[in-house]
């Protein structure tokens, strides 16, 4: 009879809030220590292991300015054309010919694929603007590459399209703060993940524990009354 009741623990058990609180209190040291260890490890890696990376951006505008009686109509037509060209120009800015020209001029010891991954060219939505962003471990080189990529890109557009309709709006400046790694975010994520893992371990240990330790366990799992408890003698 009792064996059947003990085996019934293998079946799915409904855990109420009191059971959850009891399990959490039981495994409180795991729930405290594991997230702290994860956060400490993440902090050490973020501050002392990972190499900081910096971003510098150059902003360009596609289009021309006009004056005179027909300025409004000409400018409107030019804006429509520029909006259509922005996406095409963005691809030209990251083309192999532009990137390799930057590599040659700056004498960068890297491959086209590596430098291309460090350069991000994207049109600013619903505008005539293009933003060229370069990511590098050296902040000064990031700014220099962003500015020179813009210059090479403008020359390439003039060569291909036979028009001079791209202008630099903002030159890249040397960044002072790294964009990667995001130390605070890494530590927070490590803490959350550590807490989730700790909860999983605590509840798994509780599920795998088949021993009867207290009078409450006897009443809960065997459904038998407890007549007495033998005290521990030290």
C-alpha angles and dihedrals in degrees: 000000000000092000089057090053093048091050089051087073088074089067123083110287126203109232117203127202092268091056091049091051091047092052092048092050090047093054098035094123091055090047091052102038101043097055090044091051091047092049092046091049092047091049093051092048094045096047103035110019110036116075114236115243126203133205129212124182136201121197122210133184124217113213144050137257123235138193134196136057095315095044096110096051094041092048092049091052091046091052091053091050092045093052089055092047097048095081092045091048090049090060091048090052090059097038121127093250093055095044094046090049089054090049092051096046095045093039092228116181098221141091128266091247093053095047092043090056089053093054118076118188118183136159116239106243117259093359140092090243131114122194121206113196125185124194119202142150089240112066094202092050091048091057093043093050093047092052095044092047088056091051094048090046093053091050091049092050091050090049096048103033097033089225134104101216104129121091133178111244100177126017118217116260127204108271118230100197127052120239093207137083099030094210098188093047092047092052093047092048091048090051093050093046090046091052092049091050090047091052090050091051093047094051092042091053090049091050093049094046106099099169126113108229109160142028088254089059090054092053094042100047106022096034090221128134118250111233096184146339125230107226121229111255116209 
